[in-house]
Structures are given as structure tokens and as C-alpha cells.
Amino acid sequence: MIGLSQTLKKHRAEVFSVAFSSGSDLLVTTSWDSTAKIWRVRDGGLLHDLTGHTRAVRDAAFSIKGDRLVTVGEDRAGDRQAL
């Protein structure tokens, strides 16, 4: 059985999506607060607070190598980040 081990509480609005990196060491959350946040899975540490969107961030995906992240927002913008 899998249980809740941590609660990540840095967004100012509801979380829209969650995605793990291919190595499962990073997690990205997207939110109605127009941000995406990258977290370290092992301890829940916030690594990056991505603020490039002006409206809700709907989705995010890591590259296969885990060295890049793409986000898509309701502002019709896509943003690429090197990690």
C-alpha cells in the first residue's frame, strides 16, 4: 500500500497537474497561480519556482534525459527551461 509521505505547500492556488522526471528524482507541479514548481522527490525540497507565465499553467513535461522542462499555460505560451 502506498501512503502520503509529504505535502507540498508552496502554490498560492490549486494544483493543475503533476509530472515526474524519467528518473523519478524530480517532480513538477503546475498551478492556477501561473507558476510551475520543480521539487526534489526525496525530501520535498523546492528547487525552482518558474514564473514565466501570466495565466494558469496547465501542464508540464520533462525531457527524456531530465535536463529540460516544457510548460504550457492558459496564456497560450509555451516555456522551455534548461535544468
Residue, then its C-alpha position, 0 to 999 in steps of 0.5 A: m500500500i502506498g501512503l502520503s509521505q509529504t505535502l507540498k505547500k508552496h502554490r498560492a492556488e490549486v494544483f493543475s497537474v503533476a509530472f515526474s522526471s524519467g528518473s523519478d528524482l524530480l517532480v513538477t507541479t503546475s498551478w492556477d497561480s501561473t507558476a510551475k514548481i520543480w521539487r526534489v522527490r526525496d525530501g520535498g525540497l523546492l528547487h525552482d519556482l518558474t514564473g514565466h507565465t501570466r495565466a494558469v499553467r496547465d501542464a508540464a513535461f520533462s525531457i527524456k534525459g531530465d535536463r529540460l522542462v516544457t510548460v504550457g499555460e492558459d496564456r497560450a505560451g509555451d516555456r522551455q527551461a534548461l535544468 
